[in-house]
Every structure is written in C-alpha cells, then in structure tokens.
Amino acid sequence: PPISSNFTQPLKRSGHLPPPIKQNCTSHRGGYSHDAVVYALTHCGVRHIDTAKHYGCEEKLGKAIKESGLPRSDLWITNKVWSEDYGYKAAKKACLGSCSEMGLEYFDLYLMHWPDPQKPGCSNREMRAETWRALEELYKEGVCRAIGVSNFVIRHLEQLKEDCSVVPHVNQVFAFFFFCERLQFRMAQEVEWGITEGVFCILRTRKGLYYLIIPDLNVFGFQLEDDDMAALTSLHDGRHVTWDPTNVE
C-alpha cells in the first residue's frame, strides 16, 4: 500500500498547493528507470517528480505519468531550463518544448538550472536577468505555477533580486552532510536528517533499484536524537562533490 504522511509545507510566495515530501528524482548520472518511476507513483505514494531537460528523459517521464493513471492535479512536477537555452526567447521556447515532451500543460515549478549561462561575450548577470524575465512571463501566463533557480549562491540571488519583478520562489541547492550551507535555502539527500532540518528532500532513483524507494520514503516512524542531529550537522566542512557554483560570476 502507498506510504502516507501529513508532512507538507507550502511554497509561501507562490500561493499554490504545497509539494509533498515524497519525490522522485531522475538524473543524467543515475540513469532513467521507467519501472522505478511507475512503481514509485503507483505503490509508494510519490507525487513529486523532479527532472530537467538536461537529464534527457522528459518524453519517458511523460509516458510513466500517463501509465500511472494518476490525475495531473495530484502531481507536483518540477522541471529546469539548462544554460544552453538561456535568453528570453530561448528559455520560453525550451519551457514550452518541455511541456510538449512530457504531455503537460503546465509545470508546478520551473527553475533556472545553473547560474552560468556559458555564453561567451555575454554578461552572466544580464543573461540570467533576461532568462528570468522569460520565466516571469511564463509564471504570469500560468505555464509555470511557481518559478525559481537552482545552484545559485547568495551573490547570484542578490543580483537577481535587484533585476527582477518576481522574486524566486525557490532556490534548489545540493546539500549533504559535508556541505549544508545555512545561508542558502537547502535541500538534503540524507532523508531523515533533511526532514528534521526542515527541508524538502529529493530522492534519486537508480536504474533497476526501484525496490529501494520504500525504505527511502519510510522515514516517518522515527526521529533522530538532538545529539545525532548536531553530530551530523557538525560534519559540514564546505567540500563539494559535484559542480561548484562559487566562482561563477
């Protein structure tokens, strides 16, 4: 039977329904497993799918959603625009293209995936602002019900705040025991630690390992002690094990 809980928190700025803790992440590194996604949706109560055009599995996810038989209104779908599609026209086209690939009319959350536009000769700040303008319009048009950024550091957020008319609803960042910067909005992959810290946790599906989804989600029957939480949090030493946006202008 599906695992259930009442652990939800609203995206306060967006004015829309809160995303549940139960999520499913698809990754270009972890691969895509159709069986894992369908199983998570139909047997584990997963209702939040976090993906990106860069992961290369939008069409497959759309098929999995359709196969699950779940109504669209029960799902929270997060997608992201990659830097190759930054710029006003390109970003709007990319978002609408992603909707088409997944067979959806809207995204619950749409993010700028990375702070570096990777466009020689262009100002990074100006390109981020131009891309964000496209997301603001998509938000106002209802194509994206909430908009945000991913992997932005404080400097990028402060610049965007000065350049935008809609403040980002979300900054999705990588966090784990050795990197849990408190000055940023945080996401944690260590699930019970993340829940106790009050952050939304994105679970990754590994190809062929769908039987691990239930243990990942069954985190509401226990709580870490304060000493354990403090010990885990104290492991922070600032190390990065993936992309590091610190030096992106």
C-alpha positions as CSV (number, residue, x, y, z in Angstrom):
1,P,0.0,0.0,0.0
2,P,1.1,3.6,-0.5
3,I,3.1,5.2,2.3
4,S,1.4,8.2,3.6
5,S,2.1,11.2,5.9
6,N,1.0,14.7,6.6
7,F,4.4,16.3,6.2
8,T,3.9,19.2,3.9
9,Q,4.9,22.8,3.8
10,P,3.7,25.5,1.3
11,L,5.8,27.5,-1.0
12,K,4.7,30.7,0.7
13,R,5.5,33.1,-2.1
14,S,3.8,31.1,-4.8
15,G,0.3,31.0,-3.4
16,H,-0.2,27.4,-4.7
17,L,-0.6,23.9,-3.3
18,P,2.3,22.6,-1.2
19,P,4.6,20.0,-2.6
20,P,4.7,16.8,-0.6
21,I,7.9,15.3,0.8
22,K,7.6,12.2,-1.4
23,Q,9.5,12.9,-4.5
24,N,11.3,11.1,-7.4
25,C,14.4,12.4,-9.0
26,T,15.6,11.5,-12.4
27,S,19.2,12.1,-13.2
28,H,21.6,12.1,-16.2
29,R,24.1,10.4,-13.9
30,G,21.8,7.9,-12.2
31,G,20.1,7.0,-15.5
32,Y,16.4,6.5,-16.0
33,S,14.4,3.6,-14.9
34,H,10.8,3.5,-16.2
35,D,9.9,0.7,-13.8
36,A,11.2,2.7,-10.8
37,V,9.2,5.8,-11.7
38,V,6.0,4.0,-12.3
39,Y,6.5,1.9,-9.2
40,A,7.1,5.0,-7.1
41,L,4.0,6.7,-8.4
42,T,1.7,3.7,-8.1
43,H,3.0,1.9,-5.0
44,C,4.9,4.4,-2.8
45,G,2.7,7.5,-2.8
46,V,5.3,9.5,-4.7
47,R,3.7,12.7,-6.1
48,H,6.6,15.0,-6.8
49,I,8.8,14.4,-9.8
50,D,11.9,16.5,-10.1
51,T,13.5,16.4,-13.5
52,A,15.3,18.7,-16.1
53,K,15.6,18.9,-19.9
54,H,19.4,18.3,-19.3
55,Y,18.6,14.8,-17.9
56,G,17.2,13.7,-21.3
57,C,14.2,11.8,-20.1
58,E,11.2,14.1,-20.4
59,E,9.3,12.1,-23.0
60,K,9.9,8.9,-21.0
61,L,8.6,10.6,-17.8
62,G,5.5,11.7,-19.6
63,K,4.8,8.1,-20.6
64,A,5.4,7.0,-17.0
65,I,3.0,9.6,-15.7
66,K,0.3,8.5,-18.2
67,E,0.9,4.9,-17.3
68,S,0.5,5.6,-13.6
69,G,-3.1,6.7,-14.2
70,L,-2.8,9.5,-11.7
71,P,-4.7,12.7,-12.3
72,R,-2.4,15.7,-13.1
73,S,-3.9,17.6,-10.2
74,D,-2.4,15.1,-7.8
75,L,1.1,15.6,-9.0
76,W,3.8,18.2,-8.5
77,I,6.2,18.4,-11.5
78,T,9.4,20.3,-11.3
79,N,11.5,20.9,-14.4
80,K,14.5,23.1,-15.2
81,V,15.9,25.1,-18.1
82,W,19.6,24.4,-18.9
83,S,22.1,27.1,-19.7
84,E,22.2,26.3,-23.4
85,D,18.6,27.6,-23.5
86,Y,19.2,30.8,-21.6
87,G,18.0,34.1,-23.0
88,Y,14.4,35.4,-23.2
89,K,13.2,33.7,-26.4
90,A,15.2,30.5,-26.0
91,A,14.0,30.0,-22.4
92,K,10.3,30.4,-23.3
93,K,10.7,28.0,-26.2
94,A,12.5,25.5,-24.0
95,C,9.8,25.5,-21.4
96,L,7.0,25.1,-23.9
97,G,9.0,22.4,-25.6
98,S,9.5,20.5,-22.3
99,C,5.7,20.7,-21.6
100,S,5.1,19.2,-25.0
101,E,7.7,16.5,-24.5
102,M,6.1,15.5,-21.2
103,G,2.5,15.9,-22.4
104,L,1.7,18.5,-19.8
105,E,0.0,21.9,-20.0
106,Y,2.0,23.4,-17.1
107,F,4.8,22.8,-14.6
108,D,4.2,23.3,-10.9
109,L,7.8,24.6,-10.5
110,Y,10.2,25.7,-13.2
111,L,13.8,26.5,-12.4
112,M,16.9,28.0,-14.0
113,H,19.2,25.0,-13.6
114,W,22.6,26.7,-13.2
115,P,23.9,30.3,-12.7
116,D,26.5,30.2,-15.5
117,P,24.9,30.9,-18.9
118,Q,28.0,29.6,-20.6
119,K,27.6,32.1,-23.5
120,P,30.9,33.8,-24.4
121,G,30.8,37.5,-24.9
122,C,27.6,37.9,-22.8
123,S,27.3,39.3,-19.2
124,N,26.3,36.4,-16.9
125,R,24.2,38.7,-14.8
126,E,22.4,40.2,-17.8
127,M,21.8,36.8,-19.3
128,R,20.4,35.5,-16.0
129,A,18.1,38.5,-15.8
130,E,16.9,38.1,-19.4
131,T,16.2,34.4,-18.8
132,W,14.4,35.2,-15.6
133,R,12.2,37.7,-17.5
134,A,11.0,34.8,-19.6
135,L,10.2,32.7,-16.5
136,E,8.3,35.7,-15.0
137,E,6.1,35.8,-18.1
138,L,5.6,32.0,-18.1
139,Y,4.6,32.4,-14.5
140,K,2.1,35.2,-15.2
141,E,0.7,33.1,-18.1
142,G,0.1,30.1,-15.9
143,V,2.5,27.8,-17.8
144,C,4.7,27.7,-14.6
145,R,2.8,27.9,-11.3
146,A,6.0,28.7,-9.4
147,I,9.4,29.7,-10.6
148,G,12.9,29.6,-9.1
149,V,16.5,28.9,-9.5
150,S,18.9,26.1,-8.8
151,N,22.5,26.1,-7.6
152,F,22.6,29.9,-7.1
153,V,24.8,31.3,-4.4
154,I,23.9,34.4,-2.3
155,R,25.6,36.7,-4.7
156,H,23.5,35.5,-7.7
157,L,20.3,35.7,-5.6
158,E,21.1,39.3,-4.6
159,Q,21.8,40.3,-8.2
160,L,18.6,38.7,-9.4
161,K,16.5,40.3,-6.7
162,E,17.7,43.7,-8.0
163,D,17.0,42.8,-11.6
164,C,13.6,41.0,-11.3
165,S,10.0,41.9,-10.6
166,V,9.1,38.4,-9.3
167,V,11.3,37.2,-6.5
168,P,12.3,33.5,-7.0
169,H,10.0,31.2,-5.1
170,V,12.7,28.5,-4.7
171,N,16.5,28.1,-4.7
172,Q,17.1,24.4,-5.0
173,V,20.7,23.5,-4.0
174,F,22.7,20.4,-3.4
175,A,23.4,19.6,0.3
176,F,24.7,16.6,2.2
177,F,26.5,16.0,5.5
178,F,29.7,17.7,4.4
179,F,28.1,20.6,2.7
180,C,25.0,22.1,4.4
181,E,25.4,25.9,4.0
182,R,22.8,27.5,6.2
183,L,22.9,30.9,4.3
184,Q,21.2,29.3,1.3
185,F,17.8,27.6,1.0
186,R,18.7,23.9,1.4
187,M,17.8,20.6,0.0
188,A,19.1,17.4,1.6
189,Q,19.5,13.9,0.2
190,E,20.0,12.3,3.6
191,V,16.3,12.0,4.2
192,E,15.6,11.8,7.9
193,W,18.3,14.4,8.6
194,G,16.8,16.6,6.0
195,I,13.3,16.2,7.3
196,T,14.4,17.1,10.8
197,E,16.2,20.1,9.5
198,G,13.0,21.3,7.8
199,V,14.0,21.0,4.1
200,F,12.4,19.3,1.2
201,C,14.3,16.2,0.2
202,I,14.7,14.9,-3.4
203,L,15.1,11.2,-3.7
204,R,17.1,9.7,-6.6
205,T,16.0,6.7,-8.5
206,R,18.9,4.5,-9.6
207,K,18.3,2.3,-12.7
208,G,16.9,-1.0,-11.7
209,L,16.9,-0.2,-7.9
210,Y,13.2,0.7,-7.5
211,Y,12.9,-1.7,-4.5
212,L,15.0,0.8,-2.5
213,I,12.3,3.5,-2.9
214,I,10.1,2.2,0.0
215,P,13.0,2.3,2.6
216,D,13.9,5.9,1.4
217,L,10.3,7.0,2.0
218,N,9.6,5.2,5.2
219,V,11.2,7.9,7.4
220,F,8.3,9.0,9.5
221,G,8.4,6.2,12.1
222,F,11.5,7.5,13.9
223,Q,13.3,10.7,14.6
224,L,17.0,11.3,15.1
225,E,18.0,12.5,18.6
226,D,19.3,16.1,19.1
227,D,22.9,14.8,19.7
228,D,22.8,12.8,16.4
229,M,21.5,15.8,14.5
230,A,24.2,18.0,16.0
231,A,26.9,15.4,15.1
232,L,25.7,15.1,11.5
233,T,25.4,18.9,11.0
234,S,28.9,19.4,12.5
235,L,30.4,17.4,9.6
236,H,30.0,20.4,7.4
237,D,33.4,21.5,6.1
238,G,32.4,23.1,2.8
239,R,33.6,20.4,0.5
240,H,31.9,19.9,-2.9
241,V,31.5,16.6,-4.6
242,T,29.7,17.9,-7.6
243,W,29.5,21.1,-9.6
244,D,30.6,24.2,-7.6
245,P,28.9,27.5,-8.5
246,T,31.0,29.5,-6.0
247,N,33.2,31.1,-8.7
248,V,30.5,31.7,-11.3
249,E,30.4,35.5,-11.9
